[in-house]
Each structure stands twice: as structure tokens, then as C-alpha cells.
Amino acid sequence: MSSPELKIYLDGNLVPESEAKVSVFDHGLLYGDGVFEGIRIYNGRVFRLTEHLKRLYSCARAICLTIPISFEEMEKATLDTVAANNLRDGYIRLVVTRGVGSLGLNPYQCPKAGIIIIASSIKLYPTEHYTNGLKLITCATRRPAPAALSPQVKSLNYLNNIMAKIEAMQAGCDEGIMLNEQGYVAECTGDNVFILKDDGIIYTPSIASGALDGITRRAVMALIEAEGLVCKEEVLTRFDVYTAQECFLTGTAAEVIPAVEYDRRPIGTGKPGPTTLKLIAAFKKLANSEGTPVSY
Ligand code: PMP
């Protein structure tokens, strides 16, 4: 039996997925002009919804994109879409496009931004990697400098990250570390990166290094402190990762996942470390114990 069609929020209406279509003149499609969020639902509650929507509205503001509905309306639209699909655990993709315009860059010829909310599921990495760990390489493709498109803007143009992902996959790895223009570690193609060094401190690249201010990153930084450990934002090099005792990645889609190899060198023992495993368990507990409730 085929599964029933998803109900997609499209510009104010919930429509069956087969009818959820965007115009070929939408600048989101023509130019990657727009912003998005990936959000998780755990146990009938939306994790860190306010933080995700705040980032969405900030990113839209940074690219002079007016979201045509209020923050509260967006919150309701998101929760309603989850309820309409009766999802208790899953993943929401919220997209705001510049909207329909003409065949030129000019965003001022797009009178109204388009809004798409998809409530479904996502699987970023094979399940066994959550217990065995991921292999990483250094990607030649760099994170853009802040004077280009700021790495803080979750824009619809992910081609840079996709090029880096291709490099990682072609090297037989599931993820890659992207460096910034100066050669410091920024983050992975869709996740933030953390390392545990032999001084017992957990380090993650600072936002100024070109890392996205990830919502999972923030949650995990707080969990580290709650475990009585120390987390520091630092400027990190590949050397730091080569010599780390443990490494893990964080992201909404990825959650918390160990990395055990980097540029063909084992990280630490080459197996997920005890601190990483502790934080994976702590994150699972946190994610399942808070969030904005959905009215089904
Ligand atoms: N870095 C990049 C480039 C990303 O796309 C993501 C996923 N949104 C992250 C980091 C992780 O951010 P978050 O925890 O907010 O999902």
C-alpha cells in the first residue's frame, strides 16, 4: 500500500504534495535566492522552534527579504503542518523564497516571498555510523569569507557545501571538514564540529571562523557545561583535529554523531569516545524532554 500524500504548507494553504508546486520564475529556483531552516520534531514537540524561527527571520532580514507573515503566524503554520501530517517524530523543512519575479537578478521585481513548509523525515547518515563513527576528509572547497555571503545566512544556495560534500563522497567519506579562507577549521558541509583535546577541554570553531551558529551546537555546548566539562570556542587548525582524542559533529538533521577518522588518520583510538557517547545520550534525553507541543 502506498503511503498517503504529505500535506504541504504552501503560501497559506495546506495542499497535497502532488499539488505543491512552485513557479519556474521563482527566484528561489532561478538564483537560490531565499532562506531556509531544518527543524526536528521529537515526541510530539518541536525542538527549539523559537530559536529556528529567530534565525530564519534574521537571515531573511540580512538579505532584505520580507517574510509576508508574522513570527507568530509562522509558528502556527509550522505547528499546523506537523499536526496535519500527524507527525510525532520527524523533520521540518521551512523555506522562504524571494518569490516569483522576472528573468533577471533584481529581487525588487519579486512582489511577494513564497513560503513552503514540509513536515516529513530525514536521514543524513547511515544508522551504523552513530555507533561506529564517520570518516572525514578535508575538503578543498572553502567556506565563503564573511565579506562574501556571510556563513551565518542559511540561504537556498548551498552549492559551495554541495561541492564540498561531493569531494567527501568521492573520497569514500560521509562528511568533510571545510576550512575558512585562512585555512582554519570552520565546520562540516551541514554540521558543526567539536573535538576533545588531551587537556580535557572540548573545543569548537568560533563563529568568526566561519561556522554557522548552529542550534544543536548551542544546545550541546550547554550540555557539555551541564556534564561538568568545559567547552571553548577557538580558532582550530587541522592539527588540532589530527591530534584530538575525540571528535563529533552536531546538526539538526545529523543530531550528535561521532567522527573517528580524519584525512585517513584515526582520531584518538579510532572508535567513538566515552565523552562523545555521553553527549549523544544527553542530547537524546534533552531533545525528548522539551520543545513546543503540537496540537494534533
Ligand atoms: N552548518 C551548516 C553549514 C548547516 O547547514 C547546518 C544545518 N543547518 C549546521 C551547521 C547545523 O546547524 P543546526 O544545528 O542549527 O541545524
py3Dmol code that shows the C-alpha trace and the ligand (Angstrom):
import py3Dmol

protein = """\
ATOM      1  CA  MET A   1       0.000   0.000   0.000  1.00  0.00           C
ATOM      2  CA  SER A   2       1.435   3.358  -0.919  1.00  0.00           C
ATOM      3  CA  SER A   3       1.729   5.872   1.898  1.00  0.00           C
ATOM      4  CA  PRO A   4      -0.728   8.762   1.853  1.00  0.00           C
ATOM      5  CA  GLU A   5       0.443  12.026   0.339  1.00  0.00           C
ATOM      6  CA  LEU A   6       2.050  14.545   2.633  1.00  0.00           C
ATOM      7  CA  LYS A   7       0.250  17.797   3.242  1.00  0.00           C
ATOM      8  CA  ILE A   8       2.497  20.697   2.384  1.00  0.00           C
ATOM      9  CA  TYR A   9       2.062  24.272   3.556  1.00  0.00           C
ATOM     10  CA  LEU A  10       2.332  26.489   0.520  1.00  0.00           C
ATOM     11  CA  ASP A  11       1.712  30.219   0.804  1.00  0.00           C
ATOM     12  CA  GLY A  12      -1.017  29.946   3.402  1.00  0.00           C
ATOM     13  CA  ASN A  13      -2.680  26.684   2.326  1.00  0.00           C
ATOM     14  CA  LEU A  14      -2.148  23.025   3.149  1.00  0.00           C
ATOM     15  CA  VAL A  15      -2.077  21.172  -0.170  1.00  0.00           C
ATOM     16  CA  PRO A  16      -1.348  17.537  -1.146  1.00  0.00           C
ATOM     17  CA  GLU A  17       2.313  17.076  -2.147  1.00  0.00           C
ATOM     18  CA  SER A  18       1.366  16.286  -5.765  1.00  0.00           C
ATOM     19  CA  GLU A  19      -0.141  19.761  -5.976  1.00  0.00           C
ATOM     20  CA  ALA A  20       2.614  21.567  -4.063  1.00  0.00           C
ATOM     21  CA  LYS A  21       4.363  23.255  -6.989  1.00  0.00           C
ATOM     22  CA  VAL A  22       6.393  26.428  -7.373  1.00  0.00           C
ATOM     23  CA  SER A  23       6.697  28.663 -10.418  1.00  0.00           C
ATOM     24  CA  VAL A  24       9.649  28.311 -12.788  1.00  0.00           C
ATOM     25  CA  PHE A  25      10.008  32.082 -12.316  1.00  0.00           C
ATOM     26  CA  ASP A  26      10.573  31.780  -8.566  1.00  0.00           C
ATOM     27  CA  HIS A  27      13.909  33.355  -7.700  1.00  0.00           C
ATOM     28  CA  GLY A  28      14.485  30.626  -5.132  1.00  0.00           C
ATOM     29  CA  LEU A  29      14.784  28.264  -8.098  1.00  0.00           C
ATOM     30  CA  LEU A  30      16.394  30.663 -10.585  1.00  0.00           C
ATOM     31  CA  TYR A  31      19.035  32.092  -8.242  1.00  0.00           C
ATOM     32  CA  GLY A  32      18.964  30.209  -4.935  1.00  0.00           C
ATOM     33  CA  ASP A  33      17.523  33.451  -3.587  1.00  0.00           C
ATOM     34  CA  GLY A  34      15.876  32.670  -0.281  1.00  0.00           C
ATOM     35  CA  VAL A  35      16.461  31.226   3.184  1.00  0.00           C
ATOM     36  CA  PHE A  36      15.538  28.033   4.986  1.00  0.00           C
ATOM     37  CA  GLU A  37      15.507  26.147   8.267  1.00  0.00           C
ATOM     38  CA  GLY A  38      15.670  22.481   9.162  1.00  0.00           C
ATOM     39  CA  ILE A  39      13.832  21.712  12.412  1.00  0.00           C
ATOM     40  CA  ARG A  40      13.204  18.453  14.279  1.00  0.00           C
ATOM     41  CA  ILE A  41      10.130  17.086  15.985  1.00  0.00           C
ATOM     42  CA  TYR A  42      10.704  14.759  18.927  1.00  0.00           C
ATOM     43  CA  ASN A  43       7.959  13.021  20.796  1.00  0.00           C
ATOM     44  CA  GLY A  44       5.207  15.354  19.543  1.00  0.00           C
ATOM     45  CA  ARG A  45       7.148  18.529  20.305  1.00  0.00           C
ATOM     46  CA  VAL A  46       9.102  20.837  18.023  1.00  0.00           C
ATOM     47  CA  PHE A  47      12.669  21.257  19.265  1.00  0.00           C
ATOM     48  CA  ARG A  48      13.875  24.852  19.710  1.00  0.00           C
ATOM     49  CA  LEU A  49      11.198  26.245  17.389  1.00  0.00           C
ATOM     50  CA  THR A  50      11.627  29.835  18.585  1.00  0.00           C
ATOM     51  CA  GLU A  51      15.400  29.727  18.004  1.00  0.00           C
ATOM     52  CA  HIS A  52      14.931  28.338  14.495  1.00  0.00           C
ATOM     53  CA  LEU A  53      12.340  30.961  13.602  1.00  0.00           C
ATOM     54  CA  LYS A  54      14.502  33.739  15.050  1.00  0.00           C
ATOM     55  CA  ARG A  55      17.369  32.604  12.833  1.00  0.00           C
ATOM     56  CA  LEU A  56      15.042  32.395   9.825  1.00  0.00           C
ATOM     57  CA  TYR A  57      13.786  35.956  10.316  1.00  0.00           C
ATOM     58  CA  SER A  58      17.341  37.258  10.944  1.00  0.00           C
ATOM     59  CA  CYS A  59      18.674  35.585   7.809  1.00  0.00           C
ATOM     60  CA  ALA A  60      15.734  36.961   5.783  1.00  0.00           C
ATOM     61  CA  ARG A  61      16.445  40.410   7.164  1.00  0.00           C
ATOM     62  CA  ALA A  62      20.125  40.133   6.252  1.00  0.00           C
ATOM     63  CA  ILE A  63      19.220  39.512   2.605  1.00  0.00           C
ATOM     64  CA  CYS A  64      16.445  42.169   2.502  1.00  0.00           C
ATOM     65  CA  LEU A  65      13.741  39.541   2.166  1.00  0.00           C
ATOM     66  CA  THR A  66      10.429  40.447   3.762  1.00  0.00           C
ATOM     67  CA  ILE A  67       8.642  37.411   5.114  1.00  0.00           C
ATOM     68  CA  PRO A  68       4.972  38.130   4.390  1.00  0.00           C
ATOM     69  CA  ILE A  69       3.640  36.643   7.651  1.00  0.00           C
ATOM     70  CA  SER A  70       4.408  37.443  11.287  1.00  0.00           C
ATOM     71  CA  PHE A  71       6.620  35.382  13.575  1.00  0.00           C
ATOM     72  CA  GLU A  72       3.511  34.122  15.421  1.00  0.00           C
ATOM     73  CA  GLU A  73       1.786  33.189  12.164  1.00  0.00           C
ATOM     74  CA  MET A  74       4.897  31.310  11.045  1.00  0.00           C
ATOM     75  CA  GLU A  75       4.997  29.474  14.360  1.00  0.00           C
ATOM     76  CA  LYS A  76       1.343  28.470  13.957  1.00  0.00           C
ATOM     77  CA  ALA A  77       1.805  27.482  10.299  1.00  0.00           C
ATOM     78  CA  THR A  78       4.733  25.242  11.277  1.00  0.00           C
ATOM     79  CA  LEU A  79       2.843  23.542  14.129  1.00  0.00           C
ATOM     80  CA  ASP A  80      -0.300  23.161  11.971  1.00  0.00           C
ATOM     81  CA  THR A  81       1.717  21.493   9.201  1.00  0.00           C
ATOM     82  CA  VAL A  82       3.167  18.984  11.664  1.00  0.00           C
ATOM     83  CA  ALA A  83      -0.326  18.283  13.054  1.00  0.00           C
ATOM     84  CA  ALA A  84      -1.849  17.919   9.568  1.00  0.00           C
ATOM     85  CA  ASN A  85       0.676  15.166   8.846  1.00  0.00           C
ATOM     86  CA  ASN A  86       0.223  13.594  12.277  1.00  0.00           C
ATOM     87  CA  LEU A  87       3.986  13.501  12.801  1.00  0.00           C
ATOM     88  CA  ARG A  88       5.300  12.767  16.304  1.00  0.00           C
ATOM     89  CA  ASP A  89       8.932  12.396  15.269  1.00  0.00           C
ATOM     90  CA  GLY A  90      10.317  13.888  12.108  1.00  0.00           C
ATOM     91  CA  TYR A  91      11.927  16.778  10.339  1.00  0.00           C
ATOM     92  CA  ILE A  92      10.514  20.060   9.106  1.00  0.00           C
ATOM     93  CA  ARG A  93      11.946  21.946   6.144  1.00  0.00           C
ATOM     94  CA  LEU A  94      10.847  25.554   6.181  1.00  0.00           C
ATOM     95  CA  VAL A  95      11.700  27.507   3.037  1.00  0.00           C
ATOM     96  CA  VAL A  96      11.164  31.176   2.249  1.00  0.00           C
ATOM     97  CA  THR A  97      11.894  32.040  -1.376  1.00  0.00           C
ATOM     98  CA  ARG A  98      12.219  35.509  -2.873  1.00  0.00           C
ATOM     99  CA  GLY A  99       9.102  34.601  -4.843  1.00  0.00           C
ATOM    100  CA  VAL A 100       8.000  34.899  -8.442  1.00  0.00           C
ATOM    101  CA  GLY A 101       9.779  37.544 -10.478  1.00  0.00           C
ATOM    102  CA  SER A 102      11.258  38.194 -13.881  1.00  0.00           C
ATOM    103  CA  LEU A 103      14.282  36.698 -15.618  1.00  0.00           C
ATOM    104  CA  GLY A 104      16.818  38.991 -14.064  1.00  0.00           C
ATOM    105  CA  LEU A 105      18.559  39.197 -10.709  1.00  0.00           C
ATOM    106  CA  ASN A 106      16.533  42.155  -9.471  1.00  0.00           C
ATOM    107  CA  PRO A 107      14.796  40.935  -6.291  1.00  0.00           C
ATOM    108  CA  TYR A 108      12.629  44.069  -6.216  1.00  0.00           C
ATOM    109  CA  GLN A 109      10.696  42.616  -9.139  1.00  0.00           C
ATOM    110  CA  CYS A 110       9.512  39.782  -6.901  1.00  0.00           C
ATOM    111  CA  PRO A 111       6.475  41.298  -5.161  1.00  0.00           C
ATOM    112  CA  LYS A 112       5.878  38.576  -2.570  1.00  0.00           C
ATOM    113  CA  ALA A 113       8.070  35.977  -0.893  1.00  0.00           C
ATOM    114  CA  GLY A 114       6.918  32.367  -1.102  1.00  0.00           C
ATOM    115  CA  ILE A 115       6.617  30.114   1.960  1.00  0.00           C
ATOM    116  CA  ILE A 116       6.902  26.330   1.894  1.00  0.00           C
ATOM    117  CA  ILE A 117       6.725  24.078   4.965  1.00  0.00           C
ATOM    118  CA  ILE A 118       7.361  20.362   4.559  1.00  0.00           C
ATOM    119  CA  ALA A 119       6.921  18.087   7.567  1.00  0.00           C
ATOM    120  CA  SER A 120       8.453  14.715   6.825  1.00  0.00           C
ATOM    121  CA  SER A 121      11.603  12.811   7.843  1.00  0.00           C
ATOM    122  CA  ILE A 122      15.319  12.951   7.091  1.00  0.00           C
ATOM    123  CA  LYS A 123      18.239  10.533   7.297  1.00  0.00           C
ATOM    124  CA  LEU A 124      21.572  12.190   6.813  1.00  0.00           C
ATOM    125  CA  TYR A 125      23.964   9.333   7.578  1.00  0.00           C
ATOM    126  CA  PRO A 126      23.593   5.532   7.740  1.00  0.00           C
ATOM    127  CA  THR A 127      22.427   4.383  11.190  1.00  0.00           C
ATOM    128  CA  GLU A 128      25.578   2.325  11.884  1.00  0.00           C
ATOM    129  CA  HIS A 129      27.694   5.494  11.818  1.00  0.00           C
ATOM    130  CA  TYR A 130      26.003   6.674  15.025  1.00  0.00           C
ATOM    131  CA  THR A 131      27.677   3.731  16.785  1.00  0.00           C
ATOM    132  CA  ASN A 132      30.782   3.231  14.589  1.00  0.00           C
ATOM    133  CA  GLY A 133      31.546   6.846  13.703  1.00  0.00           C
ATOM    134  CA  LEU A 134      32.039   8.783  10.490  1.00  0.00           C
ATOM    135  CA  LYS A 135      35.129   9.213   8.339  1.00  0.00           C
ATOM    136  CA  LEU A 136      36.024  12.793   7.434  1.00  0.00           C
ATOM    137  CA  ILE A 137      38.364  14.411   4.940  1.00  0.00           C
ATOM    138  CA  THR A 138      39.454  17.992   4.431  1.00  0.00           C
ATOM    139  CA  CYS A 139      37.553  19.495   1.511  1.00  0.00           C
ATOM    140  CA  ALA A 140      39.401  21.742  -0.934  1.00  0.00           C
ATOM    141  CA  THR A 141      36.235  23.854  -1.243  1.00  0.00           C
ATOM    142  CA  ARG A 142      36.381  26.571   1.401  1.00  0.00           C
ATOM    143  CA  ARG A 143      33.655  28.199   3.442  1.00  0.00           C
ATOM    144  CA  PRO A 144      32.952  31.620   1.875  1.00  0.00           C
ATOM    145  CA  ALA A 145      34.560  34.598   3.568  1.00  0.00           C
ATOM    146  CA  PRO A 146      32.201  36.745   5.649  1.00  0.00           C
ATOM    147  CA  ALA A 147      32.677  39.576   3.155  1.00  0.00           C
ATOM    148  CA  ALA A 148      31.120  37.307   0.500  1.00  0.00           C
ATOM    149  CA  LEU A 149      27.794  35.781   1.548  1.00  0.00           C
ATOM    150  CA  SER A 150      28.004  35.514   5.326  1.00  0.00           C
ATOM    151  CA  PRO A 151      28.222  31.900   6.515  1.00  0.00           C
ATOM    152  CA  GLN A 152      25.514  32.891   9.008  1.00  0.00           C
ATOM    153  CA  VAL A 153      22.916  33.155   6.235  1.00  0.00           C
ATOM    154  CA  LYS A 154      21.176  29.803   5.749  1.00  0.00           C
ATOM    155  CA  SER A 155      20.464  30.626   2.156  1.00  0.00           C
ATOM    156  CA  LEU A 156      18.943  28.442  -0.531  1.00  0.00           C
ATOM    157  CA  ASN A 157      22.308  28.488  -2.286  1.00  0.00           C
ATOM    158  CA  TYR A 158      24.185  25.544  -0.809  1.00  0.00           C
ATOM    159  CA  LEU A 159      26.271  24.838  -3.883  1.00  0.00           C
ATOM    160  CA  ASN A 160      29.512  25.549  -2.042  1.00  0.00           C
ATOM    161  CA  ASN A 161      28.608  22.950   0.583  1.00  0.00           C
ATOM    162  CA  ILE A 162      27.397  20.540  -2.088  1.00  0.00           C
ATOM    163  CA  MET A 163      30.761  20.797  -3.891  1.00  0.00           C
ATOM    164  CA  ALA A 164      32.477  20.007  -0.602  1.00  0.00           C
ATOM    165  CA  LYS A 165      30.083  17.087   0.012  1.00  0.00           C
ATOM    166  CA  ILE A 166      30.923  15.688  -3.453  1.00  0.00           C
ATOM    167  CA  GLU A 167      34.621  15.786  -2.549  1.00  0.00           C
ATOM    168  CA  ALA A 168      33.972  13.896   0.674  1.00  0.00           C
ATOM    169  CA  MET A 169      31.793  11.266  -1.031  1.00  0.00           C
ATOM    170  CA  GLN A 170      34.290  10.792  -3.870  1.00  0.00           C
ATOM    171  CA  ALA A 171      36.986  10.183  -1.267  1.00  0.00           C
ATOM    172  CA  GLY A 172      34.829   7.433   0.261  1.00  0.00           C
ATOM    173  CA  CYS A 173      33.903   9.548   3.285  1.00  0.00           C
ATOM    174  CA  ASP A 174      30.497  10.576   4.504  1.00  0.00           C
ATOM    175  CA  GLU A 175      31.449  14.078   5.540  1.00  0.00           C
ATOM    176  CA  GLY A 176      34.154  16.627   5.044  1.00  0.00           C
ATOM    177  CA  ILE A 177      35.651  19.427   7.077  1.00  0.00           C
ATOM    178  CA  MET A 178      35.514  22.804   5.398  1.00  0.00           C
ATOM    179  CA  LEU A 179      38.220  25.338   6.198  1.00  0.00           C
ATOM    180  CA  ASN A 180      37.779  29.078   6.025  1.00  0.00           C
ATOM    181  CA  GLU A 181      39.775  31.338   3.706  1.00  0.00           C
ATOM    182  CA  GLN A 182      42.671  31.472   6.184  1.00  0.00           C
ATOM    183  CA  GLY A 183      42.803  27.687   6.420  1.00  0.00           C
ATOM    184  CA  TYR A 184      41.259  27.361   9.886  1.00  0.00           C
ATOM    185  CA  VAL A 185      38.615  24.726  10.568  1.00  0.00           C
ATOM    186  CA  ALA A 186      35.123  26.148  10.054  1.00  0.00           C
ATOM    187  CA  GLU A 187      32.630  23.269  10.077  1.00  0.00           C
ATOM    188  CA  CYS A 188      31.356  20.335   8.024  1.00  0.00           C
ATOM    189  CA  THR A 189      29.087  20.584   4.980  1.00  0.00           C
ATOM    190  CA  GLY A 190      25.910  20.585   7.057  1.00  0.00           C
ATOM    191  CA  ASP A 191      27.069  20.198  10.648  1.00  0.00           C
ATOM    192  CA  ASN A 192      29.208  21.893  13.290  1.00  0.00           C
ATOM    193  CA  VAL A 193      32.326  20.168  14.568  1.00  0.00           C
ATOM    194  CA  PHE A 194      33.648  19.599  18.102  1.00  0.00           C
ATOM    195  CA  ILE A 195      36.869  17.994  19.364  1.00  0.00           C
ATOM    196  CA  LEU A 196      38.027  16.797  22.759  1.00  0.00           C
ATOM    197  CA  LYS A 197      41.714  17.561  23.313  1.00  0.00           C
ATOM    198  CA  ASP A 198      44.107  15.917  25.751  1.00  0.00           C
ATOM    199  CA  ASP A 199      43.718  18.889  28.115  1.00  0.00           C
ATOM    200  CA  GLY A 200      40.205  17.519  28.751  1.00  0.00           C
ATOM    201  CA  ILE A 201      38.541  20.560  27.164  1.00  0.00           C
ATOM    202  CA  ILE A 202      36.050  20.344  24.300  1.00  0.00           C
ATOM    203  CA  TYR A 203      36.688  22.849  21.525  1.00  0.00           C
ATOM    204  CA  THR A 204      34.542  24.033  18.643  1.00  0.00           C
ATOM    205  CA  PRO A 205      35.443  26.606  15.973  1.00  0.00           C
ATOM    206  CA  SER A 206      34.273  30.099  16.840  1.00  0.00           C
ATOM    207  CA  ILE A 207      31.515  31.701  14.775  1.00  0.00           C
ATOM    208  CA  ALA A 208      34.187  34.084  13.445  1.00  0.00           C
ATOM    209  CA  SER A 209      35.935  31.025  11.961  1.00  0.00           C
ATOM    210  CA  GLY A 210      33.012  30.660   9.538  1.00  0.00           C
ATOM    211  CA  ALA A 211      30.913  28.162  11.486  1.00  0.00           C
ATOM    212  CA  LEU A 212      27.152  28.509  11.328  1.00  0.00           C
ATOM    213  CA  ASP A 213      25.720  29.485  14.712  1.00  0.00           C
ATOM    214  CA  GLY A 214      24.065  26.080  14.913  1.00  0.00           C
ATOM    215  CA  ILE A 215      21.135  25.497  17.207  1.00  0.00           C
ATOM    216  CA  THR A 216      22.319  21.966  18.009  1.00  0.00           C
ATOM    217  CA  ARG A 217      25.814  23.416  18.581  1.00  0.00           C
ATOM    218  CA  ARG A 218      24.404  25.763  21.214  1.00  0.00           C
ATOM    219  CA  ALA A 219      22.359  23.009  22.839  1.00  0.00           C
ATOM    220  CA  VAL A 220      25.407  20.724  23.003  1.00  0.00           C
ATOM    221  CA  MET A 221      27.635  23.492  24.396  1.00  0.00           C
ATOM    222  CA  ALA A 222      25.139  23.863  27.257  1.00  0.00           C
ATOM    223  CA  LEU A 223      25.027  20.072  27.750  1.00  0.00           C
ATOM    224  CA  ILE A 224      28.833  19.970  27.979  1.00  0.00           C
ATOM    225  CA  GLU A 225      28.725  22.535  30.788  1.00  0.00           C
ATOM    226  CA  ALA A 226      25.883  20.633  32.473  1.00  0.00           C
ATOM    227  CA  GLU A 227      28.065  17.494  32.437  1.00  0.00           C
ATOM    228  CA  GLY A 228      30.687  19.464  34.374  1.00  0.00           C
ATOM    229  CA  LEU A 229      33.000  19.704  31.361  1.00  0.00           C
ATOM    230  CA  VAL A 230      34.448  22.791  29.723  1.00  0.00           C
ATOM    231  CA  CYS A 231      33.648  23.892  26.175  1.00  0.00           C
ATOM    232  CA  LYS A 232      35.633  26.620  24.447  1.00  0.00           C
ATOM    233  CA  GLU A 233      35.112  28.359  21.113  1.00  0.00           C
ATOM    234  CA  GLU A 234      38.518  28.618  19.486  1.00  0.00           C
ATOM    235  CA  VAL A 235      40.412  29.079  16.280  1.00  0.00           C
ATOM    236  CA  LEU A 236      41.262  25.500  15.282  1.00  0.00           C
ATOM    237  CA  THR A 237      43.523  24.000  12.647  1.00  0.00           C
ATOM    238  CA  ARG A 238      43.674  20.565  11.046  1.00  0.00           C
ATOM    239  CA  PHE A 239      46.487  19.788  13.512  1.00  0.00           C
ATOM    240  CA  ASP A 240      44.008  20.124  16.362  1.00  0.00           C
ATOM    241  CA  VAL A 241      41.685  17.582  14.763  1.00  0.00           C
ATOM    242  CA  TYR A 242      44.543  15.199  13.853  1.00  0.00           C
ATOM    243  CA  THR A 243      45.683  15.160  17.465  1.00  0.00           C
ATOM    244  CA  ALA A 244      42.246  15.189  19.123  1.00  0.00           C
ATOM    245  CA  GLN A 245      41.145  12.404  21.433  1.00  0.00           C
ATOM    246  CA  GLU A 246      37.556  12.527  20.237  1.00  0.00           C
ATOM    247  CA  CYS A 247      35.542  14.302  17.581  1.00  0.00           C
ATOM    248  CA  PHE A 248      31.835  14.651  16.926  1.00  0.00           C
ATOM    249  CA  LEU A 249      29.500  16.632  14.701  1.00  0.00           C
ATOM    250  CA  THR A 250      26.244  18.366  15.565  1.00  0.00           C
ATOM    251  CA  GLY A 251      23.303  19.485  13.453  1.00  0.00           C
ATOM    252  CA  THR A 252      19.534  19.338  13.368  1.00  0.00           C
ATOM    253  CA  ALA A 253      19.493  16.586  10.759  1.00  0.00           C
ATOM    254  CA  ALA A 254      22.680  14.846  11.991  1.00  0.00           C
ATOM    255  CA  GLU A 255      21.884  15.292  15.718  1.00  0.00           C
ATOM    256  CA  VAL A 256      25.141  14.302  17.515  1.00  0.00           C
ATOM    257  CA  ILE A 257      27.353  11.850  15.618  1.00  0.00           C
ATOM    258  CA  PRO A 258      30.909  10.621  16.296  1.00  0.00           C
ATOM    259  CA  ALA A 259      33.749  11.066  13.786  1.00  0.00           C
ATOM    260  CA  VAL A 260      36.557   8.517  14.080  1.00  0.00           C
ATOM    261  CA  GLU A 261      38.835   9.193  11.129  1.00  0.00           C
ATOM    262  CA  TYR A 262      40.151  12.403   9.572  1.00  0.00           C
ATOM    263  CA  ASP A 263      42.271  12.563   6.421  1.00  0.00           C
ATOM    264  CA  ARG A 264      42.847   8.789   6.800  1.00  0.00           C
ATOM    265  CA  ARG A 265      44.256   9.180  10.319  1.00  0.00           C
ATOM    266  CA  PRO A 266      42.361   7.624  13.225  1.00  0.00           C
ATOM    267  CA  ILE A 267      41.033  10.200  15.678  1.00  0.00           C
ATOM    268  CA  GLY A 268      42.066   9.080  19.177  1.00  0.00           C
ATOM    269  CA  THR A 269      41.518   5.329  19.397  1.00  0.00           C
ATOM    270  CA  GLY A 270      39.663   5.300  16.069  1.00  0.00           C
ATOM    271  CA  LYS A 271      36.437   4.470  17.925  1.00  0.00           C
ATOM    272  CA  PRO A 272      33.696   6.747  19.293  1.00  0.00           C
ATOM    273  CA  GLY A 273      34.971   8.016  22.639  1.00  0.00           C
ATOM    274  CA  PRO A 274      33.216   7.915  26.018  1.00  0.00           C
ATOM    275  CA  THR A 275      32.639  11.686  26.165  1.00  0.00           C
ATOM    276  CA  THR A 276      31.027  11.674  22.719  1.00  0.00           C
ATOM    277  CA  LEU A 277      28.782   8.744  23.690  1.00  0.00           C
ATOM    278  CA  LYS A 278      27.791  10.522  26.901  1.00  0.00           C
ATOM    279  CA  LEU A 279      26.846  13.658  24.954  1.00  0.00           C
ATOM    280  CA  ILE A 280      24.874  11.660  22.379  1.00  0.00           C
ATOM    281  CA  ALA A 281      22.821  10.171  25.238  1.00  0.00           C
ATOM    282  CA  ALA A 282      22.426  13.578  26.912  1.00  0.00           C
ATOM    283  CA  PHE A 283      21.254  15.163  23.668  1.00  0.00           C
ATOM    284  CA  LYS A 284      18.713  12.393  23.074  1.00  0.00           C
ATOM    285  CA  LYS A 285      17.345  12.928  26.573  1.00  0.00           C
ATOM    286  CA  LEU A 286      17.161  16.703  26.134  1.00  0.00           C
ATOM    287  CA  ALA A 287      15.531  16.507  22.690  1.00  0.00           C
ATOM    288  CA  ASN A 288      12.864  14.169  24.002  1.00  0.00           C
ATOM    289  CA  SER A 289      12.098  16.222  27.069  1.00  0.00           C
ATOM    290  CA  GLU A 290      11.425  19.737  25.769  1.00  0.00           C
ATOM    291  CA  GLY A 291      10.000  21.602  22.781  1.00  0.00           C
ATOM    292  CA  THR A 292       6.853  23.379  21.623  1.00  0.00           C
ATOM    293  CA  PRO A 293       3.929  20.948  21.835  1.00  0.00           C
ATOM    294  CA  VAL A 294       1.938  20.203  18.680  1.00  0.00           C
ATOM    295  CA  SER A 295      -1.895  20.092  18.994  1.00  0.00           C
ATOM    296  CA  TYR A 296      -2.868  17.023  17.000  1.00  0.00           C
TER     297      TYR A 296
END
"""
ligand_1 = """\
16
PMP
N 26.468 24.131 9.494
C 25.810 24.138 8.336
C 26.509 24.598 7.104
C 24.481 23.708 8.276
O 23.811 23.717 7.132
C 23.863 23.244 9.466
C 22.454 22.707 9.428
N 21.536 23.717 9.491
C 24.586 23.268 10.661
C 25.894 23.716 10.631
C 23.968 22.841 11.959
O 23.052 23.813 12.412
P 21.782 23.442 13.275
O 22.257 22.733 14.481
O 21.157 24.741 13.599
O 20.919 22.572 12.431
"""
view = py3Dmol.view(width=600, height=400)
view.addModel(protein, "pdb")
view.setStyle({"model": 0}, {"cartoon": {"style": "trace"}})
view.addModel(ligand_1, "xyz")
view.setStyle({"model": 1}, {"stick": {}})
view.zoomTo()
view.show()
